[in-house]
Amino acid sequence: MCLYVTDEDDRPLQLHSVYSPGHPWHMIGGAMDLGERPWDAVVREGREETGMTAVGPARLLATVFGLPREGRSYSTLQLIFDGGRLTAEQIRGITLNSREHDEARVLPLAEWEALMPARDFVRLRAVEEARRTGVAAYVDTWGHA
């Protein structure tokens, strides 16, 4: 589950991972705990990763399908929710969990392309378009490396 968050100029906020060199920059989020609902999971993950609490109502922007891969014999579905627009003050107030992330950065969408794998950027671009157009995205590239 992920939260798509931008600044007031609609520039995506991404977190830099300390544990995933293959996916160095990504949205706020993570896996659901047993018995947890998707929106509750993303609110919890947002609080754990940034110290901020997302406020509903839940607005789904995208569904991302992932194929099985080495070490994971099952397919996955990732739901990406709209986490809203943050002020500069709110962004400065982010408190990162140092066991997971060492930087929060805001950049224009196009500048993220050089900083992440192609499939990560495809997902980010699709989510941005979903927010801009109001039409939810379905991303079917997450498992094709």
Contacts in CASP RR format, 6 or more apart in sequence:
PFRMAT RR
TARGET T0000
AUTHOR 0000-0000-0000
METHOD contacts of the structure
MODEL  1
MCLYVTDEDDRPLQLHSVYSPGHPWHMIGGAMDLGERPWDAVVREGREET
GMTAVGPARLLATVFGLPREGRSYSTLQLIFDGGRLTAEQIRGITLNSRE
HDEARVLPLAEWEALMPARDFVRLRAVEEARRTGVAAYVDTWGHA
1 29 0 8 1.000
1 30 0 8 1.000
1 31 0 8 1.000
1 32 0 8 1.000
1 38 0 8 1.000
1 39 0 8 1.000
1 41 0 8 1.000
1 42 0 8 1.000
1 45 0 8 1.000
1 78 0 8 1.000
1 79 0 8 1.000
1 80 0 8 1.000
1 81 0 8 1.000
2 26 0 8 1.000
2 27 0 8 1.000
2 28 0 8 1.000
2 29 0 8 1.000
2 30 0 8 1.000
2 42 0 8 1.000
2 78 0 8 1.000
2 79 0 8 1.000
2 80 0 8 1.000
2 81 0 8 1.000
3 27 0 8 1.000
3 28 0 8 1.000
3 29 0 8 1.000
3 42 0 8 1.000
3 45 0 8 1.000
3 46 0 8 1.000
3 54 0 8 1.000
3 80 0 8 1.000
3 81 0 8 1.000
3 82 0 8 1.000
3 83 0 8 1.000
4 12 0 8 1.000
4 27 0 8 1.000
4 61 0 8 1.000
4 62 0 8 1.000
4 80 0 8 1.000
4 81 0 8 1.000
4 82 0 8 1.000
4 83 0 8 1.000
4 84 0 8 1.000
4 127 0 8 1.000
4 128 0 8 1.000
4 131 0 8 1.000
5 12 0 8 1.000
5 13 0 8 1.000
5 27 0 8 1.000
5 28 0 8 1.000
5 83 0 8 1.000
5 84 0 8 1.000
5 85 0 8 1.000
5 86 0 8 1.000
6 12 0 8 1.000
6 13 0 8 1.000
6 84 0 8 1.000
6 85 0 8 1.000
6 86 0 8 1.000
6 106 0 8 1.000
6 131 0 8 1.000
7 13 0 8 1.000
7 85 0 8 1.000
7 86 0 8 1.000
7 87 0 8 1.000
7 88 0 8 1.000
7 91 0 8 1.000
7 106 0 8 1.000
8 85 0 8 1.000
8 86 0 8 1.000
8 87 0 8 1.000
8 88 0 8 1.000
10 85 0 8 1.000
10 128 0 8 1.000
10 131 0 8 1.000
10 132 0 8 1.000
11 106 0 8 1.000
11 107 0 8 1.000
11 108 0 8 1.000
11 109 0 8 1.000
12 27 0 8 1.000
12 106 0 8 1.000
12 107 0 8 1.000
12 109 0 8 1.000
12 112 0 8 1.000
12 124 0 8 1.000
12 128 0 8 1.000
13 28 0 8 1.000
13 86 0 8 1.000
13 91 0 8 1.000
13 104 0 8 1.000
13 105 0 8 1.000
13 106 0 8 1.000
14 25 0 8 1.000
14 26 0 8 1.000
14 27 0 8 1.000
14 104 0 8 1.000
14 105 0 8 1.000
14 106 0 8 1.000
14 107 0 8 1.000
14 112 0 8 1.000
14 116 0 8 1.000
14 124 0 8 1.000
15 25 0 8 1.000
15 26 0 8 1.000
15 27 0 8 1.000
15 28 0 8 1.000
15 49 0 8 1.000
15 50 0 8 1.000
15 96 0 8 1.000
15 100 0 8 1.000
15 101 0 8 1.000
15 103 0 8 1.000
15 104 0 8 1.000
16 24 0 8 1.000
16 25 0 8 1.000
16 101 0 8 1.000
16 102 0 8 1.000
16 103 0 8 1.000
16 104 0 8 1.000
16 105 0 8 1.000
17 23 0 8 1.000
17 24 0 8 1.000
17 25 0 8 1.000
17 26 0 8 1.000
17 100 0 8 1.000
17 101 0 8 1.000
18 98 0 8 1.000
18 99 0 8 1.000
18 100 0 8 1.000
18 101 0 8 1.000
18 102 0 8 1.000
19 100 0 8 1.000
20 26 0 8 1.000
22 117 0 8 1.000
23 116 0 8 1.000
23 117 0 8 1.000
23 120 0 8 1.000
24 115 0 8 1.000
24 116 0 8 1.000
25 105 0 8 1.000
25 112 0 8 1.000
25 115 0 8 1.000
25 116 0 8 1.000
25 120 0 8 1.000
26 116 0 8 1.000
26 120 0 8 1.000
27 80 0 8 1.000
27 124 0 8 1.000
27 127 0 8 1.000
28 42 0 8 1.000
28 45 0 8 1.000
28 46 0 8 1.000
28 49 0 8 1.000
28 50 0 8 1.000
28 83 0 8 1.000
29 41 0 8 1.000
29 42 0 8 1.000
29 45 0 8 1.000
29 46 0 8 1.000
29 49 0 8 1.000
30 41 0 8 1.000
30 42 0 8 1.000
30 45 0 8 1.000
31 41 0 8 1.000
32 38 0 8 1.000
32 41 0 8 1.000
33 41 0 8 1.000
33 44 0 8 1.000
36 44 0 8 1.000
38 58 0 8 1.000
38 79 0 8 1.000
38 81 0 8 1.000
39 56 0 8 1.000
39 58 0 8 1.000
39 81 0 8 1.000
42 54 0 8 1.000
42 79 0 8 1.000
42 81 0 8 1.000
43 53 0 8 1.000
43 54 0 8 1.000
46 52 0 8 1.000
46 53 0 8 1.000
46 54 0 8 1.000
47 53 0 8 1.000
48 97 0 8 1.000
48 100 0 8 1.000
49 96 0 8 1.000
49 97 0 8 1.000
49 100 0 8 1.000
49 101 0 8 1.000
50 94 0 8 1.000
50 95 0 8 1.000
50 96 0 8 1.000
50 97 0 8 1.000
50 104 0 8 1.000
51 94 0 8 1.000
51 95 0 8 1.000
52 90 0 8 1.000
52 93 0 8 1.000
52 94 0 8 1.000
54 81 0 8 1.000
54 83 0 8 1.000
58 81 0 8 1.000
59 81 0 8 1.000
59 82 0 8 1.000
59 83 0 8 1.000
60 79 0 8 1.000
60 80 0 8 1.000
60 81 0 8 1.000
60 82 0 8 1.000
60 136 0 8 1.000
61 80 0 8 1.000
61 81 0 8 1.000
61 82 0 8 1.000
61 127 0 8 1.000
61 130 0 8 1.000
61 131 0 8 1.000
61 136 0 8 1.000
61 137 0 8 1.000
62 79 0 8 1.000
62 80 0 8 1.000
62 123 0 8 1.000
62 126 0 8 1.000
62 127 0 8 1.000
62 130 0 8 1.000
62 136 0 8 1.000
62 137 0 8 1.000
62 138 0 8 1.000
62 139 0 8 1.000
63 77 0 8 1.000
63 78 0 8 1.000
63 79 0 8 1.000
63 80 0 8 1.000
63 136 0 8 1.000
63 137 0 8 1.000
63 138 0 8 1.000
63 139 0 8 1.000
64 77 0 8 1.000
64 78 0 8 1.000
64 79 0 8 1.000
64 80 0 8 1.000
64 123 0 8 1.000
64 139 0 8 1.000
64 142 0 8 1.000
65 75 0 8 1.000
65 76 0 8 1.000
65 77 0 8 1.000
65 138 0 8 1.000
65 139 0 8 1.000
65 140 0 8 1.000
65 142 0 8 1.000
66 75 0 8 1.000
66 76 0 8 1.000
66 77 0 8 1.000
66 78 0 8 1.000
66 142 0 8 1.000
66 143 0 8 1.000
67 75 0 8 1.000
67 142 0 8 1.000
67 143 0 8 1.000
67 144 0 8 1.000
68 74 0 8 1.000
68 75 0 8 1.000
69 143 0 8 1.000
69 145 0 8 1.000
76 142 0 8 1.000
78 142 0 8 1.000
80 123 0 8 1.000
80 127 0 8 1.000
82 131 0 8 1.000
91 104 0 8 1.000
91 106 0 8 1.000
94 104 0 8 1.000
96 102 0 8 1.000
96 103 0 8 1.000
96 104 0 8 1.000
107 115 0 8 1.000
109 124 0 8 1.000
109 125 0 8 1.000
109 128 0 8 1.000
112 121 0 8 1.000
112 124 0 8 1.000
113 121 0 8 1.000
116 124 0 8 1.000
117 145 0 8 1.000
119 141 0 8 1.000
119 142 0 8 1.000
119 143 0 8 1.000
119 144 0 8 1.000
119 145 0 8 1.000
122 139 0 8 1.000
122 141 0 8 1.000
123 139 0 8 1.000
123 141 0 8 1.000
123 142 0 8 1.000
126 137 0 8 1.000
126 139 0 8 1.000
127 137 0 8 1.000
129 135 0 8 1.000
129 137 0 8 1.000
130 136 0 8 1.000
130 137 0 8 1.000
END
